[in-house]
Amino acid sequence: MEFISILILVITFLIFIGIGVPVAWSLGLSSFLTLLMSVAAGASVTTIAQRMGTGLDSFSLLAIPFFVLAGEIMNRGGIAHRLIELAKSITGRLPGGLLYVNVIAAMLFGAIAGSAAAAASAIGGILGKRMEKEGYPKELGASVNITSSTTGLIIPPSNILIVYSLASGGVSIAALFIAGYLPGLFIGFLLMLTAAIFVKKKKLPEGESTTFKQLGLNFVKAFPSLMLLVVVIGGIVGGIFTATEASAIAVIYTLVLSFYYGELRLKELPSVLLKSSETTAIVMLLISTSMSMSWVMSSEDIPQAISNSLLSLSDNIFVILIIINLILLFVGVFMDMTPAVLIFTPIFLPVVMELGVDPIHFGIIMILNLCIGLCTPPVGSVLFIGVGVAQISIKNVVKPLLPFFLAMVIGLVIITLWPGLTLWLPSVFGL
């Protein structure tokens, strides 16, 4: 029975995706058809609807619309420009310096906004034309922008880490946030190392030299934006407020900052709110249908069947982690991050915890896995944004993208096999 349920769930989901049904509806419909195996049609519809509703009944999820709104305000409020100027002051004078600027700015902006899509759009939109003007290949610039934008999903605050906390049954959001710093910076370092190889090969131009006075001036201009990280993360770790309360504070902070910079006008607020509402609605629909699928899988004992199958293959922790990584890399190619986290966390987390893997460490492994999927077709949202901003085709960006993709995979392997990189900071803060 379990095998038949798995077969129906997987096949119907792939069919719906294949014929162009949106992911959220594909999740709900495949869950409904699987439930029909054991429950009458009327009861199945009611159950799926109830599970979609109860799946959103979580105080922690309130953080998502607030962080989405804060990210949208930042995108419009000139914060990206100031972070880019600060990054240019640090690395811009090096040969091919704008590539390093892209990585650093994407890490800073992505960390503050918590959105890979916002980082790819904002940073790529500003730096893309500058790179083209100075003789950088458009495909190379787009590749760096696409991959570096995903680091903001690992470096907190990150909406997807909040979703993982929900799916895991309550892993500390504060611990996940702190745990993401070193892995996120490590991935950024590997991407810069890969960019350095291209710089040497293509003999890219040097940037403008920056005086210490200019560096200090740019730091002062960017300092209020950087303080958002201190306020949000410091408040959460210090126990001053919860992640949800921090997200509301982030909205107020970014709103005041954007008006202070003078790059966001009051008349633009309705469009900002509308865009944030659209993004939030999509995310919440994905969460609700994913939660219904998770419940159906649980009621059909699918997670237990998959867990037993994995543990029957090997009891070696590294073998199991490699298998799970390969599965998640494959899943990330075809599925958006939010449903993937909600569906596969209840399946894989009990398996790895039985083998002694810390749930915080596994959360970072899972998110990084799915970040790689954002850079690949056919569902790679950041890939499509990156090529759209750069005004090039996906076909032209694939070849230069591969080395950066490989760097992320290497980083994933190292982070998987080196738990201390993830768990050291949480242990320092006693989380």
C-alpha positions as CSV (number, residue, x, y, z in Angstrom):
1,M,0.0,0.0,0.0
2,E,2.8,2.4,0.9
3,F,4.6,1.7,-2.4
4,I,1.3,2.4,-4.4
5,S,0.8,5.6,-2.5
6,I,4.3,6.8,-3.2
7,L,3.9,5.8,-6.9
8,I,0.6,7.8,-7.2
9,L,1.9,10.8,-5.4
10,V,5.1,11.0,-7.5
11,I,3.6,10.2,-10.8
12,T,0.6,12.5,-10.5
13,F,2.8,15.4,-9.3
14,L,5.3,14.9,-12.2
15,I,2.4,14.7,-14.7
16,F,0.8,18.0,-13.4
17,I,4.2,19.7,-13.5
18,G,4.9,18.4,-17.0
19,I,1.7,19.8,-18.4
20,G,2.3,23.2,-16.9
21,V,0.1,23.2,-13.8
22,P,1.6,25.6,-11.2
23,V,3.7,23.9,-8.5
24,A,1.3,24.9,-5.6
25,W,-1.8,23.4,-7.4
26,S,0.2,20.3,-8.5
27,L,1.1,19.7,-4.8
28,G,-2.6,20.0,-3.8
29,L,-4.0,17.9,-6.6
30,S,-1.5,15.1,-6.2
31,S,-2.1,15.0,-2.5
32,F,-5.9,14.8,-3.1
33,L,-5.5,11.9,-5.6
34,T,-3.2,10.0,-3.2
35,L,-5.7,10.4,-0.4
36,L,-8.4,9.0,-2.6
37,M,-6.8,5.6,-2.2
38,S,-8.0,5.4,1.4
39,V,-10.7,8.1,1.9
40,A,-13.9,9.0,0.0
41,A,-13.8,11.9,-2.5
42,G,-15.9,14.3,-0.3
43,A,-13.9,13.6,2.8
44,S,-10.6,13.9,0.8
45,V,-11.5,17.4,-0.4
46,T,-12.5,18.5,3.1
47,T,-9.3,17.0,4.6
48,I,-7.0,18.7,2.1
49,A,-8.7,22.1,2.6
50,Q,-8.5,21.7,6.4
51,R,-4.8,20.8,6.3
52,M,-4.1,23.8,4.0
53,G,-5.7,26.0,6.6
54,T,-4.1,24.5,9.7
55,G,-0.7,24.5,7.9
56,L,-0.7,28.3,8.0
57,D,-1.9,28.4,11.6
58,S,1.6,29.3,13.0
59,F,2.8,32.4,14.7
60,S,6.3,31.9,13.2
61,L,5.0,32.2,9.7
62,L,4.0,35.8,10.3
63,A,7.7,36.6,10.0
64,I,7.6,35.8,6.3
65,P,5.3,38.6,5.0
66,F,7.2,41.1,7.2
67,F,10.6,40.0,5.9
68,V,9.2,40.0,2.3
69,L,8.0,43.6,2.8
70,A,11.3,44.7,4.4
71,G,13.2,43.2,1.4
72,E,10.9,45.0,-1.1
73,I,11.4,48.3,0.7
74,M,15.1,47.8,0.6
75,N,15.0,47.0,-3.1
76,R,13.3,50.4,-3.7
77,G,15.0,52.4,-1.0
78,G,18.6,52.8,-2.4
79,I,20.1,50.4,0.1
80,A,21.6,48.1,-2.6
81,H,23.5,51.1,-4.2
82,R,25.2,52.0,-0.9
83,L,26.2,48.4,-0.2
84,I,27.7,48.1,-3.7
85,E,29.7,51.3,-3.2
86,L,31.0,49.9,0.1
87,A,32.0,46.6,-1.6
88,K,33.7,48.5,-4.4
89,S,35.8,50.3,-1.8
90,I,37.0,47.0,-0.5
91,T,37.7,45.0,-3.6
92,G,37.0,47.3,-6.6
93,R,40.6,48.2,-7.3
94,L,41.6,44.5,-7.9
95,P,41.8,43.1,-11.5
96,G,38.2,42.0,-12.3
97,G,37.2,43.7,-9.1
98,L,33.5,44.2,-10.1
99,L,33.1,40.4,-9.9
100,Y,34.2,40.4,-6.3
101,V,32.0,43.5,-5.7
102,N,29.0,41.5,-7.0
103,V,29.7,38.6,-4.6
104,I,30.2,40.8,-1.5
105,A,27.3,43.1,-2.3
106,A,25.0,40.1,-3.0
107,M,26.0,38.6,0.4
108,L,25.3,41.8,2.2
109,F,22.1,42.7,0.4
110,G,20.8,39.1,0.4
111,A,21.6,38.8,4.1
112,I,19.7,42.0,4.9
113,A,16.8,41.4,2.5
114,G,16.7,37.6,3.0
115,S,15.8,37.1,-0.6
116,A,17.9,35.7,-3.5
117,A,15.5,37.1,-6.1
118,A,15.7,40.6,-4.6
119,A,19.5,40.4,-4.5
120,A,19.8,39.1,-8.1
121,S,17.5,41.8,-9.3
122,A,18.9,44.8,-7.3
123,I,22.7,43.9,-7.6
124,G,22.5,42.7,-11.1
125,G,20.5,45.7,-12.3
126,I,23.1,48.1,-10.9
127,L,26.3,46.3,-11.6
128,G,25.4,44.7,-15.0
129,K,25.6,47.8,-17.1
130,R,28.8,48.9,-15.3
131,M,30.4,45.5,-16.0
132,E,29.4,45.7,-19.7
133,K,30.7,49.2,-20.0
134,E,34.1,48.2,-18.6
135,G,34.5,45.2,-20.9
136,Y,33.3,42.3,-18.7
137,P,31.6,39.4,-20.6
138,K,27.9,39.7,-19.9
139,E,27.6,35.9,-19.4
140,L,30.3,35.9,-16.8
141,G,28.8,38.8,-14.9
142,A,25.4,37.1,-15.0
143,S,26.9,33.8,-13.7
144,V,28.5,35.5,-10.7
145,N,25.3,37.4,-9.9
146,I,23.0,34.3,-10.2
147,T,25.1,32.1,-7.9
148,S,26.2,34.8,-5.3
149,S,22.6,35.9,-4.9
150,T,21.7,32.6,-3.2
151,T,24.1,33.2,-0.3
152,G,21.5,35.5,1.3
153,L,19.3,32.5,1.9
154,I,21.9,30.9,4.1
155,I,23.1,34.1,5.8
156,P,20.3,35.4,8.1
157,P,17.7,36.7,8.3
158,S,16.2,34.1,5.9
159,N,12.6,33.2,5.3
160,I,13.5,29.7,4.2
161,L,15.3,29.0,7.5
162,I,12.0,29.9,9.3
163,V,10.1,27.5,7.0
164,Y,12.7,24.7,7.9
165,S,12.1,25.5,11.6
166,L,8.4,25.0,11.1
167,A,8.9,21.7,9.1
168,S,11.4,20.3,11.6
169,G,9.0,20.6,14.5
170,G,10.6,23.5,16.2
171,V,14.4,23.8,15.7
172,S,15.4,27.1,17.1
173,I,15.2,29.9,14.6
174,A,17.9,31.9,16.4
175,A,20.3,28.9,16.3
176,L,19.6,28.4,12.5
177,F,20.2,32.1,11.9
178,I,23.5,32.1,13.7
179,A,24.5,28.7,12.1
180,G,24.1,30.2,8.6
181,Y,26.8,32.8,8.8
182,L,30.0,30.8,8.4
183,P,28.6,28.4,5.7
184,G,27.2,31.4,3.8
185,L,30.5,33.3,3.9
186,F,32.4,30.1,2.9
187,I,30.2,29.7,-0.2
188,G,30.9,33.4,-1.0
189,F,34.6,32.8,-0.6
190,L,34.5,29.8,-3.0
191,L,32.6,31.9,-5.6
192,M,35.2,34.7,-5.3
193,L,37.9,32.1,-5.8
194,T,36.2,30.8,-8.9
195,A,35.8,34.4,-10.2
196,A,39.6,34.9,-9.6
197,I,40.3,32.1,-12.1
198,F,38.2,33.8,-14.8
199,V,39.9,37.1,-14.0
200,K,43.4,35.6,-14.6
201,K,42.2,33.8,-17.7
202,K,40.4,36.7,-19.4
203,K,42.7,39.4,-18.1
204,L,39.9,41.6,-16.9
205,P,40.5,45.3,-16.1
206,E,41.5,46.7,-12.8
207,G,39.0,48.9,-11.0
208,E,39.4,52.4,-9.6
209,S,41.8,52.7,-6.6
210,T,40.0,53.8,-3.4
211,T,41.5,56.0,-0.7
212,F,41.0,55.2,3.0
213,K,39.0,58.4,3.2
214,Q,36.6,57.2,0.5
215,L,36.4,53.7,2.1
216,G,35.4,55.4,5.4
217,L,32.9,57.6,3.7
218,N,31.2,54.6,2.0
219,F,31.2,52.7,5.2
220,V,29.5,55.5,7.0
221,K,26.8,55.7,4.2
222,A,26.2,51.9,4.4
223,F,26.4,51.7,8.2
224,P,22.7,52.3,8.9
225,S,21.9,49.5,6.4
226,L,24.4,47.1,8.0
227,M,23.0,48.0,11.5
228,L,19.7,46.2,10.5
229,L,21.6,42.9,10.8
230,V,22.8,43.9,14.3
231,V,19.3,45.0,15.4
232,V,17.5,41.9,14.0
233,I,20.0,39.1,14.7
234,G,21.2,40.7,18.0
235,G,17.7,41.1,19.2
236,I,16.8,37.5,18.4
237,V,19.9,36.0,19.9
238,G,19.8,38.2,22.9
239,G,16.2,37.2,23.6
240,I,14.9,40.7,23.3
241,F,12.3,39.7,20.7
242,T,11.2,36.7,18.6
243,A,12.0,36.2,14.9
244,T,8.4,37.3,14.1
245,E,8.7,40.5,16.2
246,A,12.1,41.1,14.6
247,S,10.6,40.9,11.1
248,A,8.1,43.7,12.1
249,I,11.0,45.8,13.5
250,A,12.9,45.2,10.2
251,V,10.0,46.7,8.2
252,I,9.9,49.8,10.4
253,Y,13.7,50.2,10.3
254,T,14.0,49.8,6.5
255,L,11.0,52.1,5.9
256,V,12.6,54.9,8.1
257,L,15.9,54.3,6.4
258,S,14.5,54.5,2.9
259,F,12.7,57.7,3.6
260,Y,15.9,59.1,5.2
261,Y,17.9,58.2,2.1
262,G,15.2,60.0,0.1
263,E,14.9,57.3,-2.5
264,L,11.4,56.0,-1.5
265,R,8.4,58.3,-1.7
266,L,5.2,58.0,0.1
267,K,3.3,57.7,-3.2
268,E,5.4,54.6,-4.0
269,L,4.3,52.7,-0.9
270,P,1.1,51.2,-2.4
271,S,3.0,49.6,-5.2
272,V,5.6,48.3,-2.6
273,L,2.8,46.8,-0.5
274,L,1.1,45.3,-3.6
275,K,4.3,43.6,-4.8
276,S,5.0,42.3,-1.3
277,S,1.4,41.0,-1.0
278,E,1.7,39.1,-4.3
279,T,5.0,37.5,-3.2
280,T,3.6,36.6,0.2
281,A,0.4,35.1,-1.4
282,I,2.5,32.8,-3.6
283,V,4.7,31.7,-0.7
284,M,1.7,31.1,1.6
285,L,-0.1,29.1,-1.1
286,L,3.0,26.9,-1.6
287,I,3.3,26.4,2.2
288,S,-0.4,25.5,2.6
289,T,-0.4,22.9,-0.2
290,S,3.0,21.6,0.9
291,M,1.7,21.1,4.4
292,S,-1.3,19.2,3.0
293,M,1.1,16.9,1.0
294,S,3.2,16.4,4.1
295,W,0.1,15.3,6.1
296,V,-1.0,12.9,3.3
297,M,2.5,11.4,3.2
298,S,2.4,11.0,7.0
299,S,-1.0,9.4,7.0
300,E,0.1,6.9,4.3
301,D,3.3,6.1,6.3
302,I,5.4,7.3,3.3
303,P,8.2,9.0,5.3
304,Q,8.6,5.8,7.4
305,A,8.8,3.6,4.3
306,I,11.5,5.9,2.8
307,S,13.4,6.1,6.0
308,N,13.5,2.3,6.3
309,S,14.6,2.0,2.7
310,L,17.5,4.5,3.3
311,L,18.6,2.9,6.5
312,S,18.5,-0.6,4.9
313,L,21.1,0.7,2.3
314,S,23.7,1.7,4.9
315,D,24.1,2.7,8.5
316,N,27.1,4.9,7.6
317,I,26.3,8.5,8.3
318,F,28.4,9.8,5.3
319,V,26.9,7.4,2.8
320,I,23.3,8.4,3.9
321,L,24.2,12.1,3.7
322,I,25.6,11.7,0.2
323,I,22.5,9.8,-0.9
324,I,20.2,12.5,0.6
325,N,22.3,15.3,-1.0
326,L,22.0,13.7,-4.4
327,I,18.2,13.3,-3.9
328,L,17.9,17.0,-2.8
329,L,20.0,18.2,-5.7
330,F,17.7,16.4,-8.1
331,V,14.6,17.7,-6.3
332,G,15.9,21.2,-6.4
333,V,16.1,21.2,-10.2
334,F,12.3,20.6,-10.4
335,M,10.8,22.0,-7.2
336,D,10.7,25.4,-5.5
337,M,12.5,25.7,-2.2
338,T,9.6,26.2,0.1
339,P,7.6,23.0,-0.8
340,A,10.8,21.0,-1.0
341,V,11.7,22.0,2.6
342,L,8.2,21.3,3.9
343,I,7.9,17.9,2.1
344,F,11.4,16.4,2.5
345,T,12.3,17.7,6.0
346,P,9.9,15.3,7.8
347,I,11.2,12.4,5.6
348,F,15.0,12.9,5.9
349,L,15.4,14.6,9.3
350,P,14.4,11.6,11.4
351,V,16.8,9.4,9.4
352,V,19.8,11.7,9.9
353,M,19.0,12.4,13.6
354,E,18.9,8.6,14.2
355,L,22.5,8.6,12.8
356,G,23.5,11.4,15.1
357,V,23.3,14.5,12.7
358,D,22.4,17.7,14.4
359,P,19.1,19.1,13.0
360,I,20.7,22.6,12.8
361,H,23.5,21.2,10.7
362,F,21.1,19.3,8.5
363,G,18.9,22.4,8.0
364,I,21.9,24.3,6.5
365,I,22.8,21.3,4.3
366,M,19.2,21.1,3.0
367,I,18.9,24.9,2.3
368,L,22.3,25.0,0.5
369,N,21.3,22.0,-1.6
370,L,18.1,23.8,-2.7
371,C,20.0,27.1,-3.3
372,I,21.9,25.2,-6.0
373,G,18.6,24.3,-7.6
374,L,17.7,28.0,-7.9
375,C,20.5,28.3,-10.4
376,T,19.3,25.5,-12.7
377,P,16.5,25.2,-15.2
378,P,13.6,24.5,-15.4
379,V,12.4,25.9,-12.1
380,G,15.5,28.0,-11.2
381,S,13.9,31.4,-10.3
382,V,17.1,33.2,-9.6
383,L,18.5,31.9,-13.0
384,F,15.6,33.4,-14.9
385,I,15.9,36.7,-13.0
386,G,19.7,36.8,-13.5
387,V,19.5,36.3,-17.3
388,G,16.5,38.7,-17.5
389,V,18.4,41.5,-15.8
390,A,21.5,40.8,-17.9
391,Q,19.4,40.6,-21.1
392,I,21.0,37.4,-22.3
393,S,19.6,33.9,-23.0
394,I,19.9,30.9,-20.7
395,K,21.8,29.0,-23.4
396,N,24.6,31.6,-23.4
397,V,25.0,31.6,-19.6
398,V,25.1,27.8,-19.1
399,K,28.8,27.4,-19.9
400,P,30.3,30.1,-17.7
401,L,27.8,29.2,-14.9
402,L,29.1,25.6,-14.6
403,P,32.3,26.4,-12.7
404,F,30.4,28.5,-10.2
405,F,27.8,25.8,-9.9
406,L,30.7,23.3,-9.3
407,A,32.1,25.6,-6.6
408,M,28.7,25.6,-4.8
409,V,28.6,21.8,-4.9
410,I,32.2,21.5,-3.5
411,G,31.1,23.9,-0.8
412,L,28.1,21.7,-0.1
413,V,30.3,18.6,0.3
414,I,32.7,20.4,2.7
415,I,29.9,21.8,4.8
416,T,28.2,18.3,4.9
417,L,31.4,16.6,6.0
418,W,32.5,19.3,8.4
419,P,29.7,19.9,11.0
420,G,31.9,22.3,13.0
421,L,31.7,24.9,10.3
422,T,27.9,25.1,10.9
423,L,27.7,24.4,14.6
424,W,30.6,26.3,16.1
425,L,28.9,29.8,16.2
426,P,25.6,28.4,17.8
427,S,27.8,26.7,20.4
428,V,29.6,30.0,21.1
429,F,26.2,31.7,21.7
430,G,24.9,28.8,23.7
431,L,22.2,28.0,21.2
